[in-house]
Amino acid sequence: MGGWSCLIYIWYTLLYVNAVVFLFLFIRELFYDYIRVSVFWGCVLKAHEEEV
């Protein structure tokens, strides 16, 4: 039984690490998208103001 509990522990640890990494990457992508959109609209608005 000792071997099984060790395997289960490793399995859960891997699942936990995968979930954390996935969340980290997901949030980072959202953050980068937000920055990209903000920069894009900032440039668009600035260009528009210069035209007017």
C-alpha distance matrix in Angstrom:
0.0 3.8 5.4 5.2 6.4 8.7 10.0 10.7 12.4 14.4 15.3 16.6 18.4 20.1 21.1 22.5 24.4 25.8 27.0 28.6 30.3 31.5 32.9 34.6 36.2 37.2 38.9 40.5 42.0 43.3 44.8 46.4 47.8 49.2 50.9 52.2 53.7 55.1 56.8 58.0 59.7 60.9 62.7 64.0 65.4 66.9 68.6 69.9 71.3 73.1 74.7 76.1
3.8 0.0 3.8 5.5 5.4 6.3 8.8 10.1 10.6 12.5 14.3 15.5 16.6 18.5 20.1 21.1 22.6 24.4 25.8 27.1 28.6 30.2 31.7 32.9 34.7 36.0 37.5 38.8 40.6 42.1 43.2 44.8 46.5 47.9 49.3 50.7 52.4 53.7 55.2 56.7 58.3 59.4 61.2 62.7 64.0 65.4 67.1 68.6 69.9 71.6 73.3 74.7
5.4 3.8 0.0 3.8 5.6 5.1 6.3 8.7 9.9 10.7 12.3 14.3 15.3 16.6 18.4 19.9 21.1 22.5 24.4 25.8 26.9 28.4 30.3 31.5 32.9 34.3 36.1 37.3 38.8 40.5 41.8 43.2 44.8 46.4 47.8 49.0 50.8 52.2 53.5 54.9 56.8 57.9 59.5 61.0 62.5 63.8 65.4 66.9 68.4 70.0 71.6 73.2
5.2 5.5 3.8 0.0 3.8 5.3 5.0 6.1 8.4 9.8 10.3 12.2 14.0 15.2 16.3 18.1 19.8 20.9 22.3 24.2 25.5 26.6 28.4 30.0 31.3 32.5 34.3 35.8 37.1 38.6 40.2 41.6 43.0 44.6 46.2 47.4 48.9 50.5 52.0 53.2 55.0 56.3 57.9 59.3 60.8 62.2 63.8 65.1 66.7 68.4 69.9 71.4
6.4 5.4 5.6 3.8 0.0 3.8 5.4 5.0 6.0 8.6 9.7 10.4 12.1 14.1 15.1 16.2 18.1 19.7 20.8 22.3 24.1 25.4 26.7 28.3 30.0 31.1 32.6 34.2 35.8 37.1 38.5 40.2 41.7 43.0 44.6 46.0 47.5 48.9 50.5 51.9 53.5 54.7 56.5 57.9 59.2 60.6 62.4 63.7 65.1 66.8 68.5 69.8
8.7 6.3 5.1 5.3 3.8 0.0 3.8 5.5 5.0 6.2 8.6 9.9 10.5 12.3 14.2 15.2 16.4 18.3 19.9 21.0 22.4 24.1 25.7 26.8 28.4 30.0 31.5 32.7 34.4 36.0 37.1 38.6 40.4 41.8 43.1 44.5 46.3 47.6 49.0 50.5 52.2 53.3 55.0 56.6 58.0 59.2 60.9 62.4 63.8 65.4 67.1 68.6
10.0 8.8 6.3 5.0 5.4 3.8 0.0 3.8 5.4 5.1 6.1 8.6 9.7 10.5 12.3 14.1 15.2 16.4 18.3 19.9 20.9 22.3 24.2 25.6 26.8 28.2 30.1 31.3 32.7 34.4 35.8 37.1 38.6 40.3 41.8 42.9 44.6 46.2 47.5 48.8 50.6 51.9 53.4 54.9 56.4 57.8 59.3 60.8 62.3 63.9 65.5 67.1
10.7 10.1 8.7 6.1 5.0 5.5 3.8 0.0 3.8 5.4 4.9 6.1 8.5 9.8 10.4 12.1 14.1 15.2 16.3 18.2 19.8 20.8 22.4 24.1 25.6 26.5 28.3 29.9 31.3 32.7 34.2 35.8 37.1 38.6 40.3 41.6 43.0 44.6 46.2 47.4 49.0 50.4 52.1 53.4 54.8 56.3 58.0 59.2 60.7 62.5 64.0 65.4
12.4 10.6 9.9 8.4 6.0 5.0 5.4 3.8 0.0 3.8 5.4 5.2 6.1 8.6 9.9 10.5 12.2 14.1 15.3 16.4 18.2 19.8 21.0 22.4 24.2 25.5 26.8 28.3 30.1 31.5 32.6 34.3 36.0 37.2 38.7 40.2 41.8 43.1 44.6 46.1 47.7 48.8 50.7 52.1 53.4 54.8 56.6 58.0 59.3 61.0 62.7 64.1
14.4 12.5 10.7 9.8 8.6 6.2 5.1 5.4 3.8 0.0 3.8 5.5 5.0 6.1 8.6 9.8 10.4 12.1 14.2 15.3 16.3 18.0 19.8 20.9 22.3 23.9 25.6 26.6 28.3 30.1 31.2 32.5 34.3 35.8 37.1 38.4 40.3 41.6 42.9 44.4 46.2 47.3 48.9 50.5 52.0 53.2 54.8 56.4 57.8 59.3 61.0 62.6
15.3 14.3 12.3 10.3 9.7 8.6 6.1 4.9 5.4 3.8 0.0 3.8 5.4 5.2 6.2 8.6 9.9 10.6 12.3 14.3 15.4 16.3 18.3 19.9 21.0 22.2 24.2 25.6 26.8 28.5 30.0 31.4 32.7 34.4 36.0 37.1 38.7 40.3 41.8 42.9 44.7 46.1 47.7 49.0 50.5 52.0 53.5 54.9 56.5 58.1 59.6 61.2
16.6 15.5 14.3 12.2 10.4 9.9 8.6 6.1 5.2 5.5 3.8 0.0 3.8 5.4 5.0 6.0 8.5 9.7 10.4 12.2 14.1 15.1 16.3 18.1 19.8 20.7 22.3 24.0 25.5 26.7 28.2 29.9 31.3 32.6 34.3 35.7 37.1 38.5 40.2 41.5 43.1 44.4 46.2 47.5 48.8 50.3 52.1 53.3 54.7 56.5 58.1 59.5
18.4 16.6 15.3 14.0 12.1 10.5 9.7 8.5 6.1 5.0 5.4 3.8 0.0 3.8 5.5 5.1 6.1 8.5 9.8 10.6 12.2 14.0 15.3 16.4 18.2 19.7 21.0 22.3 24.2 25.7 26.7 28.3 30.1 31.4 32.7 34.2 35.9 37.2 38.6 40.2 41.8 42.9 44.6 46.2 47.5 48.8 50.6 52.0 53.3 55.0 56.8 58.2
20.1 18.5 16.6 15.2 14.1 12.3 10.5 9.8 8.6 6.1 5.2 5.4 3.8 0.0 3.8 5.4 5.1 6.0 8.5 9.9 10.4 12.0 14.1 15.1 16.3 17.9 19.8 20.8 22.2 24.1 25.4 26.6 28.2 29.9 31.3 32.4 34.2 35.7 37.0 38.3 40.2 41.4 42.9 44.4 46.0 47.3 48.9 50.4 51.9 53.4 55.0 56.6
21.1 20.1 18.4 16.3 15.1 14.2 12.3 10.4 9.9 8.6 6.2 5.0 5.5 3.8 0.0 3.8 5.5 5.1 6.1 8.6 9.9 10.4 12.2 14.1 15.3 16.1 18.1 19.7 20.9 22.3 24.0 25.5 26.7 28.3 30.0 31.2 32.6 34.3 35.8 37.0 38.6 40.0 41.7 43.0 44.4 46.0 47.6 48.8 50.4 52.1 53.6 55.1
22.5 21.1 19.9 18.1 16.2 15.2 14.1 12.1 10.5 9.8 8.6 6.0 5.1 5.4 3.8 0.0 3.8 5.4 5.1 6.2 8.6 9.8 10.6 12.2 14.3 15.2 16.4 18.1 19.9 21.0 22.3 24.1 25.6 26.8 28.4 30.0 31.4 32.7 34.4 35.8 37.3 38.5 40.4 41.8 43.0 44.5 46.3 47.5 48.9 50.7 52.4 53.7
24.4 22.6 21.1 19.8 18.1 16.4 15.2 14.1 12.2 10.4 9.9 8.5 6.1 5.1 5.5 3.8 0.0 3.8 5.4 5.1 6.1 8.4 9.9 10.4 12.2 14.0 15.3 16.3 18.2 19.9 20.8 22.2 24.1 25.5 26.7 28.2 30.0 31.3 32.6 34.1 35.9 36.9 38.6 40.2 41.6 42.8 44.6 46.1 47.4 49.0 50.7 52.2
25.8 24.4 22.5 20.9 19.7 18.3 16.4 15.2 14.1 12.1 10.6 9.7 8.5 6.0 5.1 5.4 3.8 0.0 3.8 5.5 5.2 6.0 8.5 9.8 10.5 11.9 14.1 15.1 16.3 18.2 19.7 20.8 22.3 24.1 25.5 26.5 28.3 29.9 31.2 32.4 34.3 35.6 37.1 38.5 40.1 41.5 43.0 44.4 46.0 47.6 49.1 50.7
27.0 25.8 24.4 22.3 20.8 19.9 18.3 16.3 15.3 14.2 12.3 10.4 9.8 8.5 6.1 5.1 5.4 3.8 0.0 3.8 5.5 5.1 6.1 8.5 9.9 10.3 12.0 14.0 15.2 16.3 18.0 19.8 20.9 22.3 24.1 25.4 26.7 28.2 30.0 31.2 32.7 34.1 35.9 37.1 38.5 40.1 41.7 42.9 44.4 46.2 47.7 49.1
28.6 27.1 25.8 24.2 22.3 21.0 19.9 18.2 16.4 15.3 14.3 12.2 10.6 9.9 8.6 6.2 5.1 5.5 3.8 0.0 3.8 5.4 5.2 6.0 8.6 9.8 10.5 12.0 14.1 15.3 16.2 18.1 19.8 20.9 22.3 24.0 25.6 26.7 28.3 29.9 31.4 32.4 34.3 35.8 37.0 38.4 40.3 41.6 42.8 44.6 46.4 47.7
30.3 28.6 26.9 25.5 24.1 22.4 20.9 19.8 18.2 16.3 15.4 14.1 12.2 10.4 9.9 8.6 6.1 5.2 5.5 3.8 0.0 3.8 5.5 5.0 6.1 8.4 9.9 10.4 12.2 14.2 15.1 16.2 18.1 19.8 20.9 22.1 24.1 25.4 26.6 28.1 30.0 31.0 32.6 34.2 35.7 36.9 38.6 40.1 41.5 43.0 44.8 46.3
31.5 30.2 28.4 26.6 25.4 24.1 22.3 20.8 19.8 18.0 16.3 15.1 14.0 12.0 10.4 9.8 8.4 6.0 5.1 5.4 3.8 0.0 3.8 5.4 5.2 6.0 8.5 9.8 10.5 12.3 14.0 15.2 16.4 18.2 19.9 20.8 22.4 24.1 25.6 26.6 28.4 29.8 31.4 32.6 34.2 35.7 37.2 38.6 40.2 41.8 43.3 44.8
32.9 31.7 30.3 28.4 26.7 25.7 24.2 22.4 21.0 19.8 18.3 16.3 15.3 14.1 12.2 10.6 9.9 8.5 6.1 5.2 5.5 3.8 0.0 3.8 5.5 5.0 6.0 8.3 9.8 10.5 12.0 14.0 15.2 16.3 18.2 19.7 20.9 22.2 24.1 25.4 26.8 28.1 30.0 31.3 32.5 34.1 35.9 37.0 38.4 40.3 41.8 43.1
34.6 32.9 31.5 30.0 28.3 26.8 25.6 24.1 22.4 20.9 19.9 18.1 16.4 15.1 14.1 12.2 10.4 9.8 8.5 6.0 5.0 5.4 3.8 0.0 3.8 5.5 5.3 6.0 8.6 10.0 10.4 12.1 14.1 15.2 16.4 18.1 19.9 20.9 22.3 24.0 25.6 26.5 28.3 30.0 31.2 32.4 34.3 35.8 37.0 38.6 40.5 41.9
36.2 34.7 32.9 31.3 30.0 28.4 26.8 25.6 24.2 22.3 21.0 19.8 18.2 16.3 15.3 14.3 12.2 10.5 9.9 8.6 6.1 5.2 5.5 3.8 0.0 3.8 5.5 5.0 6.1 8.6 9.7 10.3 12.1 14.0 15.1 16.1 18.1 19.7 20.8 22.1 24.1 25.2 26.6 28.2 29.8 31.1 32.6 34.1 35.7 37.1 38.7 40.4
37.2 36.0 34.3 32.5 31.1 30.0 28.2 26.5 25.5 23.9 22.2 20.7 19.7 17.9 16.1 15.2 14.0 11.9 10.3 9.8 8.4 6.0 5.0 5.5 3.8 0.0 3.8 5.4 5.2 6.3 8.6 10.0 10.6 12.4 14.3 15.3 16.5 18.3 20.0 20.9 22.5 24.1 25.7 26.8 28.4 30.0 31.5 32.7 34.3 36.1 37.5 39.0
38.9 37.5 36.1 34.3 32.6 31.5 30.1 28.3 26.8 25.6 24.2 22.3 21.0 19.8 18.1 16.4 15.3 14.1 12.0 10.5 9.9 8.5 6.0 5.3 5.5 3.8 0.0 3.8 5.4 5.0 6.0 8.6 9.8 10.4 12.3 14.1 15.2 16.3 18.2 19.7 21.0 22.1 24.2 25.5 26.6 28.1 30.0 31.2 32.5 34.4 36.0 37.2
40.5 38.8 37.3 35.8 34.2 32.7 31.3 29.9 28.3 26.6 25.6 24.0 22.3 20.8 19.7 18.1 16.3 15.1 14.0 12.0 10.4 9.8 8.3 6.0 5.0 5.4 3.8 0.0 3.8 5.4 5.0 6.1 8.5 9.7 10.5 12.1 14.1 15.1 16.3 18.0 19.8 20.7 22.4 24.1 25.4 26.6 28.3 29.9 31.2 32.7 34.5 36.0
42.0 40.6 38.8 37.1 35.8 34.4 32.7 31.3 30.1 28.3 26.8 25.5 24.2 22.2 20.9 19.9 18.2 16.3 15.2 14.1 12.2 10.5 9.8 8.6 6.1 5.2 5.4 3.8 0.0 3.8 5.4 5.1 6.1 8.5 9.8 10.3 12.1 14.0 15.2 16.1 18.1 19.5 20.9 22.2 24.0 25.3 26.7 28.2 29.9 31.4 32.8 34.5
43.3 42.1 40.5 38.6 37.1 36.0 34.4 32.7 31.5 30.1 28.5 26.7 25.7 24.1 22.3 21.0 19.9 18.2 16.3 15.3 14.2 12.3 10.5 10.0 8.6 6.3 5.0 5.4 3.8 0.0 3.8 5.5 5.0 6.1 8.6 9.8 10.4 12.1 14.1 15.1 16.3 17.9 19.8 20.8 22.1 23.9 25.5 26.6 28.1 30.0 31.4 32.8
44.8 43.2 41.8 40.2 38.5 37.1 35.8 34.2 32.6 31.2 30.0 28.2 26.7 25.4 24.0 22.3 20.8 19.7 18.0 16.2 15.1 14.0 12.0 10.4 9.7 8.6 6.0 5.0 5.4 3.8 0.0 3.8 5.4 5.1 6.3 8.6 9.9 10.5 12.3 14.1 15.4 16.2 18.3 19.9 20.9 22.2 24.2 25.5 26.6 28.4 30.2 31.5
46.4 44.8 43.2 41.6 40.2 38.6 37.1 35.8 34.3 32.5 31.4 29.9 28.3 26.6 25.5 24.1 22.2 20.8 19.8 18.1 16.2 15.2 14.0 12.1 10.3 10.0 8.6 6.1 5.1 5.5 3.8 0.0 3.8 5.4 5.0 6.0 8.5 9.7 10.4 12.0 14.1 15.0 16.4 18.1 19.7 20.7 22.3 24.0 25.4 26.8 28.5 30.2
47.8 46.5 44.8 43.0 41.7 40.4 38.6 37.1 36.0 34.3 32.7 31.3 30.1 28.2 26.7 25.6 24.1 22.3 20.9 19.8 18.1 16.4 15.2 14.1 12.1 10.6 9.8 8.5 6.1 5.0 5.4 3.8 0.0 3.8 5.4 5.0 6.1 8.4 9.8 10.3 12.1 13.9 15.2 16.3 18.0 19.6 20.9 22.2 24.0 25.6 26.9 28.5
49.2 47.9 46.4 44.6 43.0 41.8 40.3 38.6 37.2 35.8 34.4 32.6 31.4 29.9 28.3 26.8 25.5 24.1 22.3 20.9 19.8 18.2 16.3 15.2 14.0 12.4 10.4 9.7 8.5 6.1 5.1 5.4 3.8 0.0 3.8 5.5 5.2 6.0 8.5 9.8 10.6 11.9 14.2 15.2 16.2 17.9 19.8 20.8 22.1 24.1 25.7 26.9
50.9 49.3 47.8 46.2 44.6 43.1 41.8 40.3 38.7 37.1 36.0 34.3 32.7 31.3 30.0 28.4 26.7 25.5 24.1 22.3 20.9 19.9 18.2 16.4 15.1 14.3 12.3 10.5 9.8 8.6 6.3 5.0 5.4 3.8 0.0 3.8 5.5 5.0 6.0 8.4 9.9 10.2 12.1 14.1 15.1 16.1 18.1 19.7 20.7 22.3 24.2 25.7
52.2 50.7 49.0 47.4 46.0 44.5 42.9 41.6 40.2 38.4 37.1 35.7 34.2 32.4 31.2 30.0 28.2 26.5 25.4 24.0 22.1 20.8 19.7 18.1 16.1 15.3 14.1 12.1 10.3 9.8 8.6 6.0 5.0 5.5 3.8 0.0 3.8 5.5 5.2 6.0 8.6 9.7 10.6 12.2 14.1 15.2 16.5 18.2 19.9 21.1 22.6 24.5
53.7 52.4 50.8 48.9 47.5 46.3 44.6 43.0 41.8 40.3 38.7 37.1 35.9 34.2 32.6 31.4 30.0 28.3 26.7 25.6 24.1 22.4 20.9 19.9 18.1 16.5 15.2 14.1 12.1 10.4 9.9 8.5 6.1 5.2 5.5 3.8 0.0 3.8 5.5 5.0 6.1 8.3 9.8 10.4 12.0 13.9 15.2 16.2 18.0 19.9 21.0 22.5
55.1 53.7 52.2 50.5 48.9 47.6 46.2 44.6 43.1 41.6 40.3 38.5 37.2 35.7 34.3 32.7 31.3 29.9 28.2 26.7 25.4 24.1 22.2 20.9 19.7 18.3 16.3 15.1 14.0 12.1 10.5 9.7 8.4 6.0 5.0 5.5 3.8 0.0 3.8 5.4 5.3 5.9 8.6 9.8 10.4 11.9 14.1 15.1 16.2 18.2 19.9 21.0
56.8 55.2 53.5 52.0 50.5 49.0 47.5 46.2 44.6 42.9 41.8 40.2 38.6 37.0 35.8 34.4 32.6 31.2 30.0 28.3 26.6 25.6 24.1 22.3 20.8 20.0 18.2 16.3 15.2 14.1 12.3 10.4 9.8 8.5 6.0 5.2 5.5 3.8 0.0 3.8 5.6 4.9 6.1 8.6 9.9 10.3 12.1 14.0 15.2 16.4 18.4 20.1
58.0 56.7 54.9 53.2 51.9 50.5 48.8 47.4 46.1 44.4 42.9 41.5 40.2 38.3 37.0 35.8 34.1 32.4 31.2 29.9 28.1 26.6 25.4 24.0 22.1 20.9 19.7 18.0 16.1 15.1 14.1 12.0 10.3 9.8 8.4 6.0 5.0 5.4 3.8 0.0 3.8 5.4 5.3 6.2 8.7 9.9 10.7 12.3 14.3 15.5 16.7 18.7
59.7 58.3 56.8 55.0 53.5 52.2 50.6 49.0 47.7 46.2 44.7 43.1 41.8 40.2 38.6 37.3 35.9 34.3 32.7 31.4 30.0 28.4 26.8 25.6 24.1 22.5 21.0 19.8 18.1 16.3 15.4 14.1 12.1 10.6 9.9 8.6 6.1 5.3 5.6 3.8 0.0 3.8 5.4 4.9 5.9 8.3 9.7 10.2 12.0 14.1 15.2 16.4
60.9 59.4 57.9 56.3 54.7 53.3 51.9 50.4 48.8 47.3 46.1 44.4 42.9 41.4 40.0 38.5 36.9 35.6 34.1 32.4 31.0 29.8 28.1 26.5 25.2 24.1 22.1 20.7 19.5 17.9 16.2 15.0 13.9 11.9 10.2 9.7 8.3 5.9 4.9 5.4 3.8 0.0 3.8 5.5 5.3 6.0 8.5 9.8 10.5 12.3 14.3 15.5
62.7 61.2 59.5 57.9 56.5 55.0 53.4 52.1 50.7 48.9 47.7 46.2 44.6 42.9 41.7 40.4 38.6 37.1 35.9 34.3 32.6 31.4 30.0 28.3 26.6 25.7 24.2 22.4 20.9 19.8 18.3 16.4 15.2 14.2 12.1 10.6 9.8 8.6 6.1 5.3 5.4 3.8 0.0 3.8 5.5 5.1 6.0 8.5 9.8 10.6 12.3 14.4
64.0 62.7 61.0 59.3 57.9 56.6 54.9 53.4 52.1 50.5 49.0 47.5 46.2 44.4 43.0 41.8 40.2 38.5 37.1 35.8 34.2 32.6 31.3 30.0 28.2 26.8 25.5 24.1 22.2 20.8 19.9 18.1 16.3 15.2 14.1 12.2 10.4 9.8 8.6 6.2 4.9 5.5 3.8 0.0 3.8 5.5 5.2 6.1 8.6 10.0 10.7 12.6
65.4 64.0 62.5 60.8 59.2 58.0 56.4 54.8 53.4 52.0 50.5 48.8 47.5 46.0 44.4 43.0 41.6 40.1 38.5 37.0 35.7 34.2 32.5 31.2 29.8 28.4 26.6 25.4 24.0 22.1 20.9 19.7 18.0 16.2 15.1 14.1 12.0 10.4 9.9 8.7 5.9 5.3 5.5 3.8 0.0 3.8 5.4 4.9 6.1 8.6 9.8 10.7
66.9 65.4 63.8 62.2 60.6 59.2 57.8 56.3 54.8 53.2 52.0 50.3 48.8 47.3 46.0 44.5 42.8 41.5 40.1 38.4 36.9 35.7 34.1 32.4 31.1 30.0 28.1 26.6 25.3 23.9 22.2 20.7 19.6 17.9 16.1 15.2 13.9 11.9 10.3 9.9 8.3 6.0 5.1 5.5 3.8 0.0 3.8 5.4 5.1 6.3 8.7 10.1
68.6 67.1 65.4 63.8 62.4 60.9 59.3 58.0 56.6 54.8 53.5 52.1 50.6 48.9 47.6 46.3 44.6 43.0 41.7 40.3 38.6 37.2 35.9 34.3 32.6 31.5 30.0 28.3 26.7 25.5 24.2 22.3 20.9 19.8 18.1 16.5 15.2 14.1 12.1 10.7 9.7 8.5 6.0 5.2 5.4 3.8 0.0 3.8 5.5 5.2 6.4 8.9
69.9 68.6 66.9 65.1 63.7 62.4 60.8 59.2 58.0 56.4 54.9 53.3 52.0 50.4 48.8 47.5 46.1 44.4 42.9 41.6 40.1 38.6 37.0 35.8 34.1 32.7 31.2 29.9 28.2 26.6 25.5 24.0 22.2 20.8 19.7 18.2 16.2 15.1 14.0 12.3 10.2 9.8 8.5 6.1 4.9 5.4 3.8 0.0 3.8 5.4 5.2 6.5
71.3 69.9 68.4 66.7 65.1 63.8 62.3 60.7 59.3 57.8 56.5 54.7 53.3 51.9 50.4 48.9 47.4 46.0 44.4 42.8 41.5 40.2 38.4 37.0 35.7 34.3 32.5 31.2 29.9 28.1 26.6 25.4 24.0 22.1 20.7 19.9 18.0 16.2 15.2 14.3 12.0 10.5 9.8 8.6 6.1 5.1 5.5 3.8 0.0 3.8 5.4 5.2
73.1 71.6 70.0 68.4 66.8 65.4 63.9 62.5 61.0 59.3 58.1 56.5 55.0 53.4 52.1 50.7 49.0 47.6 46.2 44.6 43.0 41.8 40.3 38.6 37.1 36.1 34.4 32.7 31.4 30.0 28.4 26.8 25.6 24.1 22.3 21.1 19.9 18.2 16.4 15.5 14.1 12.3 10.6 10.0 8.6 6.3 5.2 5.4 3.8 0.0 3.8 5.5
74.7 73.3 71.6 69.9 68.5 67.1 65.5 64.0 62.7 61.0 59.6 58.1 56.8 55.0 53.6 52.4 50.7 49.1 47.7 46.4 44.8 43.3 41.8 40.5 38.7 37.5 36.0 34.5 32.8 31.4 30.2 28.5 26.9 25.7 24.2 22.6 21.0 19.9 18.4 16.7 15.2 14.3 12.3 10.7 9.8 8.7 6.4 5.2 5.4 3.8 0.0 3.8
76.1 74.7 73.2 71.4 69.8 68.6 67.1 65.4 64.1 62.6 61.2 59.5 58.2 56.6 55.1 53.7 52.2 50.7 49.1 47.7 46.3 44.8 43.1 41.9 40.4 39.0 37.2 36.0 34.5 32.8 31.5 30.2 28.5 26.9 25.7 24.5 22.5 21.0 20.1 18.7 16.4 15.5 14.4 12.6 10.7 10.1 8.9 6.5 5.2 5.5 3.8 0.0
